Amino acid sequence: TFDLSLLHSYDDFHPEFTYRGDNCYAALLAKYGETATNSTKEATVQTFDMVMVQLYESYSRACQAINGVGIKAPIYLSSFIRETLKGTWKVDFSSVPELGIHDNPRTLVLDPQQFVIGFSRGFAAGKSVFVWPSDVAKAWADVARDTSVGSAEAQTTPRGVMFWNINNDGTTVNETS
């Protein structure tokens, strides 16, 4: 169930950490994801050039899979990219009628050209995940070879990656491994 709270936790991974959203930005995509290009609204364009999914958030599912369970980063990332681009992200906004988002549950789809994945240097005893750039490259190559994500002509990899500014946190890298 969708809500506007940022005070959620995972029952199965660091339940003491209660500062996370649960699809909190999905409402922006659902309500404002497309913009009409003319007054008759016959043609639309994507409103958001980039949708940045920050895998480095504290105790994220990426952190759980890679640091906790021990899934190899390229395998996790390949799977994450495929699932994200399949268009299987369903969110039911009916619990917050003030948003005015109807047709629930709503399936949200990210275009590969919008999708940017956020990484960081890793942080303090596994609180956030670190992924080596070579592992990101392996996942990218794996997904690029996979035509099940889209047509042979379509882009199958995300637009790119972003990195947390290391200068904000100090100069060490990979405190998580």
N, C-alpha and C positions, 0 to 999 in steps of 0.2 A: 504494500500500500504506500502510495506517495504521500509525503508531507514536507513541510518546509523546515523541519528541524535539522540542525547540524549536530545533534547530540545522540547519535546512534553508536552501537558497538556490534561486533561480531560475537556470537555465542561460542564459536569454535576457534577463535584466534584473538588473544589478548582482550578478553571481555572487559578488563579494567579500563581500557582506552575507549572513552565515550565521546570522542570528538570527530565524528565523520558524518557526512551527508549520505542520503540514500536516494540517488537520482535527483539531487536538488537542482542541478542545472538542466535537467531534461525538460523542464517546463519552458525554458527559453527556446530550446530547439523545437518543441512541439508548437508553441504559440507564434514564434517569430522566425522560424527556420527558412521561410521563403518570403520574398518581397515582390510585389507586383511591379512590372516594368511599365505598365500603362494604366490608364484610368479604368479600363474594362476588366483588368486583372486576368486577361487571356494568357499573358506570358509572365513567368516568374523567374527569378534567379535566387540562388542561395544567399541568405542574409549574412551568414558567418563565413568568412574566408577560411578560418581555422577553428577547429574544435580540439583543444589540447587536453588529452587524458594524462593526468599526472600519476604515473606508476610509483613515484617516489613518496607519495603521501604516507604518513605514519601508519604502520601496520596494515598496509594495503593488501588486497588479495594477491598481487604480484609478490609482495614481501612474504606472505604466507606460503605461496607455492615454491618460490625459489629459496628463501632462507629457511623456512620452517619445514616444508615437506621434502625439499631437496630436488625438485624438478629442475633440470638443466635450463638455464635462461633461454637459449635458442628455441628449445621445444615449447616452453611456456609462451614466449613472444609470438612464435608462429601461430600457435593455437589462438591466442588472444586476438591477433590481427584478423585471422580468418573469421572468428566468431563475431567480432565487432563489425566487420564489413558484410556479413551475411544478411543483415537487416532483421535480426531476431531479438532486438532490444525492445521489449514491450513494457510500457508503463501505464498504470491506471491512475489518472488524475482526478477521478470522481470524488475522492476524499477531501479535495480542496476546491469546491465549486466556484469560489471567488476568482479562480484563475480563468474561468470561462473556456476551458479546454474540454471539448466534447468528443464524441466518438471514442469512448474508452473500452478496453485498453487501446492505447495508441502505439503503433509500431514506429519506432524512430530509426532512421537510416542515415548513416554517415557516408558521404561520398569520399572515396579515397583521397581526393584533392583537398578535403577539409581536415582529414584525420592526422593529427600530430601527436606523437607519443613523448611524454616527458620523463626524463631520467635525471639522476643526481649522483653525487659522490658516495652515497651510502651514509648512514648516520648511526652512531652510538649503539653498539651492541645489537644490531639487527632491527632497529626501529624503522629504517627505510632501506629499500633494496638498492644495491649497486649492480649494474650490468656492464660488463666490459664492452667497449665499442665493437670488438671482434665478434662478440656474441650477437649484438644487434645486427651486424652485417650478415651473419649466418642465417638469422631468422628472415631478414629481408630477402636474401637469395632464395631461401626455401619457399617463401610466399610468392615471390615473383615467378617461380616455376609452376605454381599451382593454378591451373586454368579453371578449377572448380569455383574459385572466388568470383570470377567474372568471365566475360568472353575473352578470347585469345587477344583481341585488340584492346580491351579495356585495361586500365591501370589496376593492378591487384595489390599494390603496396601503398601504405600511407604516404601522405605528402612529405613527411619527414619526421625529424626528432627535435627535441629541445632539451637543454640542460639547465638545471638549477645553477645559479651563479655561485661558484665555489668561493668567490671573494666574500660572500655574505656569511659563510660558515667557517672559514679557516682554510688551510692549505692541504689538509690530508685527504686522501682518496681511499675508498674501499675499506671503511671501518667495519664493514659487515661481513667480511670473509676472513 
